[in-house]
């Protein structure tokens, strides 16, 4: 395994790209915190699993993809769709069960998809997206269309049998699939230390899938690793595996305040808050002397207005006609 837990090189990317990264990461953060606010007001049905704290992974990876490339997501998938170019208004509408949502209000938080962006869906089944990514990779190879399939998943999903079954086929058939392990240290309320032996990269390498491990809160390090894996796939070299060490700053879901069930300490959460990927990139940009604080403050203000309008429009949007209850439902 190539352990690349070295800081990403800020000089390897243009200032414009880094500012774009900052805007995308802040958009995801603002979206997720607004979801929490809307849920707290009692106007959002169901739960959501927030991506707060993990923004650098979605942004760093998706920035290395083409629009035609596929991604498959998880129950914690809002950030993936936003990084792939998703519409915040349609996303909020979906969360609120409105007819203008991505799935006409029927999918909710854990099943948002946008086929036009080749985002093949979030998935409420832990590890359920492994098979979808493998299938998309096989399709791309058969058609010869050059598309890459990226599968985002958490450390808990590493213990699902579907990973081993599909990764074996992906490696055997040399499919263009890039595995992105978002290792936030917890599978729901159980730490990886109590549930998992070995490492994700070692498991991948056992199936002849080259692997790297990076700081998932460093957007430049993530982006560099993503370029490595994607370039390998485009060159016909088969799958790769990238472990991104990160942390979710919110709890597992809306009913978990972060340490509700005593599975992690407030001091641990506070320690990771200091490693916030957005805070880190902001500091790096300001230290570079290419960007002034007023510019970043302006981006945050504009993003805040965008997200506020998105949620207001979604709240005002109508619910779907009850006659649609069986439309697009296949099972």
Phi, psi and omega in degrees: 000135174274111179270105184249046179283036175266150180301145175293153183273110182294336181279354181278350182234153179288158177300322180298320179294317181295322177293322177297318176302315181299315181297317180295316180296318180292326177297316178298315180300314182293322177300310184295319180292330176286325174302316179299318180295315181296318178298318181296335178279354176080020182249007178244120179284147176076182182257173172215154179245109191277147184266008184305122179104345184248014189301329184296333183288306181302315183291314182297323180284309186294333177293341180269357184261159168268160180303326184286346180287152182262147167229148171239144191239185185237186174295341178254063196246005182303317183296326180295314181293318179298319180292335179274357177110017182295157182268116181302325181295314179294327178292313177298320179299320178295317180297329181267004177075026184269155183293338179273004179288168183304324180244032181058027178081007185262345184265325183068195187300319190271003183223026178291136178217152174218093184295332179296334177259005183059032169266104192277013171115144165285168186214124179283349178266120181299119182085358182295339182276352178299315181293324180295316179296320179296318179296319178294323177294320178295318178301315181297320181290319180296317181281340182065034184269000175076008182283144176258148173243123177253132177242116175271138178202163182259174182295331177295324181292341179299338182266007177273137181299332182298329178300312185290322180295314184281322179296327177299315179292317180301317180289317182299320183265002176058051185273152182279071181239134176245120180270126179243103179274113176270088186273093179263009171087352183221134168258099189060253182249011183248126181290151178299330180297333181266350188235346189224132174256155180071196181231158176300311179303322180294323178294321178295315182295334176296339177253023178062032175255114179301143186224151173226156176234129184225166173285108184287354176262007177248100188299328180289321177295319178297315182297318179298316180293321179297318177300322177300308182293319182291320178297320177301314182296318181294331180274007178078019182269003174089198188282164174215167186224127180234119176266126180245111180282124184210195182199138175270122184282336171266174180286184181300317176215187189296333180275358181248114183278008177116323175219026184306319186258015174071020183269349174209154185268158177294327179296324177295315178298315180299320179299318180285333176299328177289342179262014182312128183296329180287315177301320181295313182294323178300314180298319180295320179295318181291325178290337183285345181070005177270343186227141176253157184302324182300326179294314180291323177298321179295320177298316181297321178296314180297318178297318179301318178294319179300313182291322180296317178295321180300314182288325178295317178296321180292321179296323181280343183294148181283155173285157179292156177297132178306336180294344181276004190304328180259357180291134180065016176255119188251355179209000000 
